[in-house]
Amino acid sequence: MPISKELLDILACPLCRKAVEPTPDATGLKCVECHRVYPIRDDIPVMLVDEARIEKP
């Protein structure tokens, strides 16, 4: 199930406070600024810095 627009509007990267966008495969949320990808597990975004991985822009 995709993340709703309403939820995306209120979610932000916990590290830099910038917006996040769904990854192309919908398995995570990627920060537009620092490029950390936060996983989505059981349709719940895990917005913990320790759980994120950094992707190249």
DRENTORKOL-3810 file (N, C-alpha, C; in nm, 4 decimals):
REM DRENTORKOL-3810
@n.u->0.0850; n.v->-0.1179; n.w->0.0000; ca.u->0.0000; ca.v->0.0000; ca.w->0.0000; c.u->0.0892; c.v->0.1238; c.w->0.0000
@n.u->0.0668; n.v->0.2143; n.w->-0.0929; ca.u->0.1500; ca.v->0.3357; ca.w->-0.0973; c.u->0.1191; c.v->0.4293; c.w->0.0200
@n.u->0.2180; n.v->0.5099; n.w->0.0544; ca.u->0.2019; ca.v->0.6091; ca.w->0.1601; c.u->0.1098; c.v->0.7200; c.w->0.1085
@n.u->0.0142; n.v->0.7602; n.w->0.1898; ca.u->-0.0815; ca.v->0.8631; ca.w->0.1474; c.u->-0.0148; c.v->1.0003; c.w->0.1336
@n.u->-0.0719; n.v->1.0814; n.w->0.0480; ca.u->-0.0228; ca.v->1.2188; ca.w->0.0258; c.u->-0.0265; c.v->1.2981; c.w->0.1558
@n.u->-0.1306; n.v->1.2783; n.w->0.2351; ca.u->-0.1444; ca.v->1.3503; ca.w->0.3624; c.u->-0.0298; c.v->1.3159; c.w->0.4577
@n.u->0.0083; n.v->1.1890; n.w->0.4623; ca.u->0.1192; ca.v->1.1486; ca.w->0.5489; c.u->0.2513; c.v->1.2033; c.w->0.4964
@n.u->0.2725; n.v->1.1969; n.w->0.3646; ca.u->0.3952; ca.v->1.2518; ca.w->0.3061; c.u->0.4090; c.v->1.4009; c.w->0.3332
@n.u->0.2964; n.v->1.4715; n.w->0.3376; ca.u->0.2994; ca.v->1.6161; ca.w->0.3634; c.u->0.3499; c.v->1.6497; c.w->0.5037
@n.u->0.3323; n.v->1.5583; n.w->0.5993; ca.u->0.3749; ca.v->1.5896; ca.w->0.7367; c.u->0.5060; c.v->1.5226; c.w->0.7763
@n.u->0.5480; n.v->1.4209; n.w->0.6995; ca.u->0.6743; ca.v->1.3542; ca.w->0.7318; c.u->0.7929; c.v->1.4379; c.w->0.6857
@n.u->0.8997; n.v->1.4322; n.w->0.7638; ca.u->1.0244; ca.v->1.5017; ca.w->0.7294; c.u->1.1412; c.v->1.4180; c.w->0.7782
@n.u->1.2548; n.v->1.4385; n.w->0.7166; ca.u->1.3767; ca.v->1.3710; ca.w->0.7599; c.u->1.4066; c.v->1.4135; c.w->0.9035
@n.u->1.4272; n.v->1.3183; n.w->0.9939; ca.u->1.4550; ca.v->1.3556; ca.w->1.1330; c.u->1.5923; c.v->1.4207; c.w->1.1516
@n.u->1.6813; n.v->1.4055; n.w->1.0542; ca.u->1.8148; ca.v->1.4625; ca.w->1.0672; c.u->1.8204; c.v->1.6071; c.w->1.0180
@n.u->1.7728; n.v->1.6310; n.w->0.8959; ca.u->1.7865; ca.v->1.7658; ca.w->0.8383; c.u->1.6524; c.v->1.8396; c.w->0.8248
@n.u->1.5427; n.v->1.7717; n.w->0.8558; ca.u->1.4084; ca.v->1.8330; ca.w->0.8555; c.u->1.3560; c.v->1.8701; c.w->0.7173
@n.u->1.4107; n.v->1.8099; n.w->0.6124; ca.u->1.3635; ca.v->1.8348; ca.w->0.4761; c.u->1.2593; c.v->1.7293; c.w->0.4378
@n.u->1.1929; n.v->1.7516; n.w->0.3261; ca.u->1.0875; ca.v->1.6619; ca.w->0.2792; c.u->1.1439; c.v->1.5259; c.w->0.2387
@n.u->1.0585; n.v->1.4251; n.w->0.2442; ca.u->1.0931; ca.v->1.2913; ca.w->0.1971; c.u->0.9977; c.v->1.2540; c.w->0.0839
@n.u->1.0489; n.v->1.1702; n.w->-0.0079; ca.u->0.9708; ca.v->1.1228; ca.w->-0.1220; c.u->0.9817; c.v->0.9715; c.w->-0.1279
@n.u->0.8789; n.v->0.9045; n.w->-0.1775; ca.u->0.8878; ca.v->0.7586; ca.w->-0.1919; c.u->0.9963; c.v->0.7199; c.w->-0.2925
@n.u->1.0645; n.v->0.6107; n.w->-0.2658; ca.u->1.1614; ca.v->0.5577; ca.w->-0.3614; c.u->1.0843; c.v->0.4975; c.w->-0.4796
@n.u->1.1484; n.v->0.4823; n.w->-0.5947; ca.u->1.0786; ca.v->0.4267; ca.w->-0.7119; c.u->1.0162; c.v->0.2890; c.w->-0.6865
@n.u->1.0811; n.v->0.2076; n.w->-0.6036; ca.u->1.0271; ca.v->0.0743; ca.w->-0.5761; c.u->0.9322; c.v->0.0729; c.w->-0.4554
@n.u->0.9087; n.v->0.1900; n.w->-0.3940; ca.u->0.8138; ca.v->0.2068; ca.w->-0.2820; c.u->0.8520; c.v->0.1282; c.w->-0.1567
@n.u->0.9822; n.v->0.0999; n.w->-0.1402; ca.u->1.0249; ca.v->0.0284; ca.w->-0.0198; c.u->1.0843; c.v->0.1227; c.w->0.0845
@n.u->1.0888; n.v->0.2518; n.w->0.0534; ca.u->1.1463; ca.v->0.3480; ca.w->0.1460; c.u->1.1057; c.v->0.4900; c.w->0.1129
@n.u->1.1469; n.v->0.5813; n.w->0.2004; ca.u->1.1257; ca.v->0.7238; ca.w->0.1801; c.u->1.2622; c.v->0.7903; c.w->0.1777
@n.u->1.2892; n.v->0.8651; n.w->0.0712; ca.u->1.4210; ca.v->0.9264; ca.w->0.0525; c.u->1.4147; c.v->1.0759; c.w->0.0802
@n.u->1.5084; n.v->1.1247; n.w->0.1603; ca.u->1.5192; ca.v->1.2673; ca.w->0.1906; c.u->1.5709; c.v->1.3409; c.w->0.0675
@n.u->1.5075; n.v->1.4523; n.w->0.0356; ca.u->1.5482; ca.v->1.5295; ca.w->-0.0821; c.u->1.6791; c.v->1.6054; c.w->-0.0594
@n.u->1.7202; n.v->1.6233; n.w->0.0644; ca.u->1.8406; ca.v->1.7004; ca.w->0.0954; c.u->1.9621; c.v->1.6112; c.w->0.1234
@n.u->1.9524; n.v->1.5251; n.w->0.2233; ca.u->2.0695; ca.v->1.4460; ca.w->0.2646; c.u->2.0729; c.v->1.3063; c.w->0.2024
@n.u->1.9691; n.v->1.2692; n.w->0.1267; ca.u->1.9621; ca.v->1.1451; ca.w->0.0491; c.u->1.9607; c.v->1.0193; c.w->0.1354
@n.u->1.9177; n.v->1.0311; n.w->0.2599; ca.u->1.8985; ca.v->0.9126; ca.w->0.3422; c.u->1.7676; c.v->0.8469; c.w->0.3011
@n.u->1.7680; n.v->0.7145; n.w->0.2995; ca.u->1.6480; ca.v->0.6396; ca.w->0.2656; c.u->1.6014; c.v->0.5667; c.w->0.3914
@n.u->1.4810; n.v->0.6004; n.w->0.4344; ca.u->1.4203; ca.v->0.5396; ca.w->0.5524; c.u->1.3301; c.v->0.4255; c.w->0.5056
@n.u->1.3465; n.v->0.3059; n.w->0.5635; ca.u->1.2696; ca.v->0.1913; ca.w->0.5154; c.u->1.1214; c.v->0.2011; c.w->0.5519
@n.u->1.0409; n.v->0.1317; n.w->0.4727; ca.u->0.8991; ca.v->0.1150; ca.w->0.5036; c.u->0.8802; c.v->-0.0326; c.w->0.5344
@n.u->0.8355; n.v->-0.0628; n.w->0.6558; ca.u->0.8142; ca.v->-0.2014; ca.w->0.6981; c.u->0.6690; c.v->-0.2194; c.w->0.7387
@n.u->0.6041; n.v->-0.3166; n.w->0.6817; ca.u->0.4623; ca.v->-0.3437; ca.w->0.7097; c.u->0.3782; c.v->-0.2180; c.w->0.6910
@n.u->0.4065; n.v->-0.1436; n.w->0.5836; ca.u->0.3356; ca.v->-0.0196; ca.w->0.5480; c.u->0.3568; c.v->0.0939; c.w->0.6483
@n.u->0.4611; n.v->0.0844; n.w->0.7323; ca.u->0.4902; ca.v->0.1881; ca.w->0.8317; c.u->0.6306; c.v->0.2428; c.w->0.8054
@n.u->0.6426; n.v->0.3748; n.w->0.7805; ca.u->0.7754; ca.v->0.4333; ca.w->0.7614; c.u->0.8553; c.v->0.4306; c.w->0.8925
@n.u->0.9783; n.v->0.3824; n.w->0.8847; ca.u->1.0666; ca.v->0.3777; ca.w->1.0014; c.u->1.1582; c.v->0.4989; c.w->0.9917
@n.u->1.1205; n.v->0.6076; n.w->1.0586; ca.u->1.1914; ca.v->0.7355; ca.w->1.0461; c.u->1.2975; c.v->0.7503; c.w->1.1555
@n.u->1.3879; n.v->0.6534; n.w->1.1616; ca.u->1.4981; ca.v->0.6548; ca.w->1.2576; c.u->1.6295; c.v->0.6682; c.w->1.1809
@n.u->1.7133; n.v->0.7614; n.w->1.2204; ca.u->1.8405; ca.v->0.7855; ca.w->1.1517; c.u->1.9257; c.v->0.6587; c.w->1.1496
@n.u->1.9259; n.v->0.5819; n.w->1.2577; ca.u->2.0060; ca.v->0.4593; ca.w->1.2641; c.u->1.9577; c.v->0.3513; c.w->1.1677
@n.u->1.8337; n.v->0.3590; n.w->1.1250; ca.u->1.7776; ca.v->0.2606; ca.w->1.0327; c.u->1.7957; c.v->0.3004; c.w->0.8862
@n.u->1.8329; n.v->0.4250; n.w->0.8619; ca.u->1.8418; ca.v->0.4774; ca.w->0.7247; c.u->1.9742; c.v->0.4384; c.w->0.6595
@n.u->1.9701; n.v->0.4344; n.w->0.5266; ca.u->2.0925; ca.v->0.4179; ca.w->0.4492; c.u->2.1060; c.v->0.5412; c.w->0.3598
@n.u->2.2276; n.v->0.5724; n.w->0.3217; ca.u->2.2523; ca.v->0.6906; ca.w->0.2382; c.u->2.2715; c.v->0.6450; c.w->0.0941
@n.u->2.1941; n.v->0.7053; n.w->0.0035; ca.u->2.2066; ca.v->0.6771; ca.w->-0.1391; c.u->2.2720; c.v->0.7954; c.w->-0.2076
@n.u->2.3417; n.v->0.7674; n.w->-0.3116; ca.u->2.4008; ca.v->0.8749; ca.w->-0.3928; c.u->2.2884; c.v->0.9491; c.w->-0.4633
@n.u->2.3020; n.v->1.0806; n.w->-0.4826; ca.u->2.1963; ca.v->1.1570; ca.w->-0.5518; c.u->2.1787; c.v->1.1162; c.w->-0.6967
END
